[in-house]
Amino acid sequence: MAADAGPGDAGEPEAAAGGFQVRLENFRGPFDVLLGLISKHELDITEIALATVTDEFIAYIRALTESGQGWALDEASEFLVIAATLLDLKAAKLLPAGDVEDDEDIALLEARDLLFARLLQYRAFKQMASLMGTRLAEEGLRFPRDTALEPHLAAMLPELAWRSSPEEFAALAVKALEPKPGPPTEVGLAHLHAPRVSVREQARIISGRLQERSPLTFSELTADATALETVARFLALLEMFRDGVLAFDQPEPLGELRVAWTGAGDGDGTAAGWSAEDLTEEYDEETHAAAHP
């Protein structure tokens, strides 16, 4: 398949305005056009004589040097990248097109696809660089306005109206510059007021109920009590049991606790010798201290 991009004799490199020109039997034109035709599959890479292209490029560089233009380093680097890619691509293209038999063939085919992708990526970067260069050149022709507004335009600006007094600004400055309070070092509990439950008072309630009807279960004794009152009544039962005015009975393990009134601790069988005031003040003092730290 022949693709012509311009007239000329075969075998002689040209230094045209567009850069290096390729002149082959089946293609004649800029190197970028050759790259585009190969990437679009309009030109078979196996039909391109890369050795001839390389020789022409070397002759092109020599012509530039002899004419006093010096080395075109950017163009030479670009050519080396594209030529290396085309060489690998051509080597992969010349692989047998039969059935894939082993992992090595699969790897070679994958390499061919990667080469195509690298070729397209190179074109994308080059096009973007060209676009950015064009934009930079255009923006370089723009200059900012560094003069003041004309008088008739400046007169159209609204007058600044001050609505705050100097004293208000001074107060804001003082507030902004004053040191910020540090984080609290402790958590205050003054706002917490735990309800005070007296163990002695709960002992009076228990003794009164047991003297009216005995025995009673612990559930019956605490049926109308809150959580704190239940704890206080349990402590009162322990104190009263220690004083000998109560007896406990639990028929089975983990069963219902039955409480019976046995009378005063002096053995006379009455409550005359015992009073709730005889209980220790230890629990009531701890409860009061917790409620009023």
Protein Blocks (a to p, Z undefined) as FASTA:
>chain_A
ZZdfbecdehiacddfnbpadddfkbgcdfklmmmmmmnopacfklpcfklmmmmmmmmm
mmmmmnonopafklmmmmmmmmmmmmmmmmmmmpcfbdcfbfklmmmmmmmmmmmmmmmm
mmmmmmmmmmmmmmmmmmmmpccdfbdcdfklmmmpccdddfbdfklmmmmmmmmmpccd
dddfbdcfklpccddddfklmmmmmmmmmmmpccddfklmmmmpcfklmmmmmmmmmmmm
mnopaccddfbghiacddddebjfkonopaklpcfklpcfklmmmmmmmmmZZ
